[in-house]
């Protein structure tokens, strides 16, 4: 009832294996959804909320670097 669109790393892995991600942005959206769900479900003073915040920031930073490298190499 609290989380209307659940997402987790196992589901993301299954989507990778099935070829369900057409773009890096699709993957990034699921990653962001997973972290935001954790922050919605957990109170801000918990380790789970804080961990999700850190994971989101680190993941977005890493994916931005990947996007820059892909752009430099002329990937679609």
N, C-alpha and C positions, 0 to 999 in steps of 0.2 A: 504494500500500500504506500510505503514511503518512496520507494524507487520505482518509477514507471518504466524505465528502460535499463534493466540490469546489464552490466558488462564486467568481465573479469579476464585475467590473463589466459586462462584455459580456453575460453571462447575465442579470444583473439588468435591464439595459436591454431585452433581448429580452422578459423577463417583463413589464416595464412596457408595452411596445408591444403585447404579446399580451393585456393585461388580466388577467394571471395573479395579480396581487396584489389580494386582496379587501379587505385592511385595511392600514393603515400598520404595524401590528405584524408582519404577514407580511414586509413590506419590511425592517423593522428586524431581524428574525431573520436574513434572508439577509445583510444588511450585517454583522451581528455574526459570523455564520458565516465570511464571507470574511476578516475581520480575525483571528479566532481561528485559522483555517487557516494564515494567514501566520505567526502566532506559534508554531504547532505545528511547521511545516515548517522555520522558520529559528531559528538559535540566538539567545539573548537579547542577545548582544553585537553583533549585526549591524544594519546600517542598515535592513534589511527588517523585522526584528522591531520595532525602535524606531519605524519609520514606521507599522507596523500599529497599534501601541499608540496613537500620536498620532492617527491617523485614526479609530480606534474611539472615543476620548475626544471628539474634535471632532464626529464624526457623532452620537454619542449626545446630546451637548449640544444640537446643532441640532435633532435630532428631538424632543427633550423640549420645546423651545420651540414647535415646530410643534404638538405635542399640546396644549399649553396654549392656544395660539391657537384650535385647532379646538374645544376644550372651551368656551372663552369664546363662540364663535360657534355653539354647539349643533350641531356636526357629529356624525353618528353614529359 
